[in-house]
Amino acid sequence: SWNMKGVPEGAPLFTTTLKKLGYTNLFAGKAHFGPNDHPNGDPLNLGFDVNIAGHGSGGIGSYYAKKNFGKNQWHVPGLEKYHGSDIFITEALTLEMSEFIKTAVADKKPFFAYMGHYAVHSPFEVDPRFSKNYPNLKGKERAYATMIEGMDKSLGDLIHLLGNLGVAEETLVVFYTDNGSALMMANGQPLRGMKGHRHEGGIRVPLIVSWAKPNPKSPMQQALPIAANSTNDSIVTCYDFFPTFIELAKPSEPIPKNDGISFLPALKGEKIPNPHQSFLAHFPHGRHNNNLFTSYRYKNWKVIYNYKDKQWELYDLSKDIGESNNLASSMPEKVKELASLMLSELHSQNATFPTSTIDKTAQKPEFTF
């Protein structure tokens, strides 16, 4: 009964809302918005005007054009002109996106460019442009490092392009990732864990927002001043992008109903009036690296329930961001308090729970202190 086909038909979309405001929407890279045998597998069916190499698969066959970017079920469509060459797909995507940005600027249209790099997803393959920069690394670790540098160069190239086109001062750049590192050797210490894990290394991710070329005298930047080197500790997640950036685009009609909270005030260095207080991650099933868990953060406290052994974990993230000191046994009342909030949230979402292989009953979290 789970929704395996992506965004429900008729749901309000960030892209279609932007299109109504006159934007051209450009997509490049890893889409994975839905399966290939469903319309959601093609970004063009989700409000994008341009689709560069995006389809329904969650990865890539190969990063090398000389291997035609792979021939398995993760074969990348739309980049055939590069087949047989020495180019790495990160560079190919950057070149293609650059051309479409040039077109949008020439047409004097505002644009939303979604650059969803296949890097740094598996398979981990060395980007030969940067291999010499990591003489002390080997194997996947070396490949991972070169892929990160390639992605960094791509961002720099695009920002440089915006400057050359004369639109850098009015273009907002958002750098974000969907989960923690896919390699334990490259995890985000001091965070514990990696992609798919119940701990912060799996779910706490980078979010950087900046004008492509800061200029305090720019009218747009005066409306949204973002102080250099400033940070904010508010809980933000990806669906907050919708109200945040649609609000910035100044729609003449109300923003479509959505689950997000605008964090425009945080970008200005102000408090968000009604910020997220909690974050729920619920995986009652198999997962990449962990399974059968629910984690729930409320303000700076975090509780985790492990369904397999029916054990609780409790962490004070304000003092222990690495989640090294499990306080569950010494603070049972705090566990009980957070467990109650967590269960209330699960029930409000009609959550599915793991099922017993013995009597097929739902196995809900148990408080046994």
TORFIMAR-139553 format. One record per residue (C-alpha): x, y, z. Coordinates in steps of 0.001 Angstrom, whole numbers, plus 500000, padded with zeros to 6 digits. Example, Ala and Ser with C-alpha at 12.3 -4.5 7.8 and 13.67 -1.06 7.14 Angstrom:
2
512300495500507800
513670498940507140
# end
This chain:
369
500000500000500000
503029502282500025
503399505008497423
506202503644495258
505531505824492224
506664509179493516
504710512392493824
500915511839493828
499144513148490759
497762516643491279
500029517500494214
501268521114494254
504841521260493001
507587523805493513
508372523678489785
504832524189488494
504347527057490945
507548528694489690
506423528189486093
503259530170486818
505539532968488002
507356533006484660
510346530837485507
512120528378483217
512899525175485123
516099523296484238
517020519829485510
520302517943485205
521581514726486739
520080512196489103
516285512477489217
514881509333490875
511522511059491391
509634507908490321
510153504646488392
510867504638484675
507577502897483904
505634505768485470
505326509415484338
507198510560487454
510305508879486072
510682511788483635
511343515252485141
509552516815482167
506324515490483696
507083517243486977
507216520858485871
510704520963484360
511145522522480919
514515520855480331
515736517410481404
519433516595481104
520106512903481810
517446512481484500
515366509298484695
513863506898487192
516938505024488407
518664505819491667
522216505766490379
524432505425487340
526033502537485465
529353504313485007
530684507852485321
532823507394482197
531657508472478747
534131505998477279
531883503323478820
528789505166477519
527894505902481158
526977502237481668
524739499731479962
522742498234482831
519407499360484251
521142502543485431
522075503588481905
521851507383481625
519759508733478738
520291511890476727
524089512221476777
524808510077473752
526877512799472069
529551512258474725
529724508465474305
533209507176473596
534939510357474774
537134510826477847
534719513109479687
533491512378483242
529723512781483640
530085515542486251
531728517725483606
529237516704480906
526295517706483102
527956521022483907
528546521820480231
524951520957479338
523448522946482208
525655525912481307
524225526041477794
520631526040479014
521377528734481603
522859530855478817
519670530385476808
517427531352479730
519450534506480384
519467535406476685
515680535016476652
515534537346479693
513646534770481741
514229533982485413
515321530377485861
515422527612488433
518356525273487772
518329521978489687
521805520442489400
521395516995490933
524821515471490372
525171511706490147
528338512245492184
528929511191494878
526662508173494517
527963504678493825
529656503255491818
532711505062493176
534962505758490199
538024507986490014
537568511308488243
540932511339486410
541059515157486403
541812515141490131
543428511773490795
546926513239491245
545648515398494111
545230512361496388
548451510305496211
547950508841499694
544424507542499063
543481504287497370
540417502496496047
536987503849496882
538412506480499211
540475507996496395
537541507808493988
535255509477496520
537680512351497049
538028513009493309
534254512891492827
533763515492495558
536383517757493972
534677517354490598
531365518397492086
533057521368493743
534584522429490404
531155522157488778
529667524573491300
532555526963490835
532183526823487056
528473527590487248
529014530517489626
531718531840487284
529275531514484381
526638533516486254
529201536257486734
530095536301483054
526399536503482148
525890539437484501
523254537746486667
525326536568489654
524095539351491953
520477538307491422
520950534538491520
520600532617494758
522721529471495117
521528526656497386
523884523768498202
522165520799499798
522396517018499995
519779514379500703
521602512159503208
524893511512504920
528020510013503411
527715506683501610
531182505630502798
532045505157506457
535625506211505714
534309509586504541
531698510143507222
531007513566508654
532864513357511929
532130514253514658
528715512990513534
528083509294514111
526988507041511274
526470507351507532
523795507165504832
520681505380506080
521804505320509713
519566506335512578
522248508628513977
523056512190512907
525622511129510303
522752509734508277
520247512578508471
522043515848509370
523207517291506068
524798520439504622
522597523375503670
524359526486502363
522503529462500888
524345532399499328
524038534946496581
526288533906493688
528013537297493946
527375539128497216
526731542846496798
525024544770499644
523953547470497175
521965545028495029
518188545670495382
517482541934495538
520115541392498193
518835544312500212
515482542525500287
517225539310501389
520530540187503060
522529537058503905
525501537851506123
528789536240505084
529920533335507281
526659533399509253
525029530225510560
521640529225511951
520735526206514074
517042525984513156
515690522594512093
515158522778508331
514292520051505855
513909519836502091
510180520515501890
510802523897503512
512321525016500207
508846525293498663
507415528120500832
510819529748501346
511761530340497739
508253530797496378
507810533563498957
511042535122497717
509665535080494151
506800537303495375
503717535473494036
500564537488493417
498417534586494661
498637532607497928
501338529952498046
499787526473497518
499248524506500697
502336522468501595
504069520917504586
506995523319504683
507883526310506836
509575529327505285
513074529900506620
513547533268504907
513820534949508338
516721532646509240
518577533657506078
518264537274507235
519637536391510660
516233536569512326
514197534007514246
511717531850512362
508296532725513889
507025529139514054
510026526877513485
510072523099513334
510471521728516834
510865518105515835
512166515777513145
510917512197512703
512766509500510738
510822506238510565
512122503087508875
510045500037509866
511682498032507065
514979497345505314
517250500299504586
520665500822502964
522725500426506121
520273500293509043
516740498990509413
513837498666511834
514150501942513707
512396505186514511
514370508267515530
512713511389516867
514353514711517593
512583517319519697
514521520553520033
517984519398521147
516902516005522465
516835512862520360
515353509467521099
515765506303518999
513776503075519210
515330499901517794
512579497413516933
514807494355516650
516039494357520247
513378496730521677
516060499064523000
515944502850523379
518683505419522873
518629508982524210
521021511816523359
521389515476524262
522524516921520927
523391520275522484
526235518563524372
526775515360522395
526408515886518652
528393512669518098
525792510624520026
528461508850522043
526694508939525435
523397507019525535
521402508543528416
518384506227528146
519072504157531267
519940507177533424
517061509402532231
514033507116531790
511544509961532375
513022511956529487
512807508836527293
509176508408528290
508422512058527528
509966511904524053
508534508436523359
505048509804523973
505632512650521508
507132510247518982
504206507811519164
501721510637518866
503430511799515686
503569508258514265
499872507703514887
498961511085513398
500709509999510194
499064506532510186
502543505043510263
503230501435509318
505088499363511924
507250496263511570
505244493040511513
506020490010513640
507069486971511628
505401484803514292
501880486174514700
501866488946512028
500991491645514571
502314495187514350
505299495722516642
504923499195518102
507576500796520315
507536499521523894
508579501476526946
510059498938529383
511969501049531920
# end
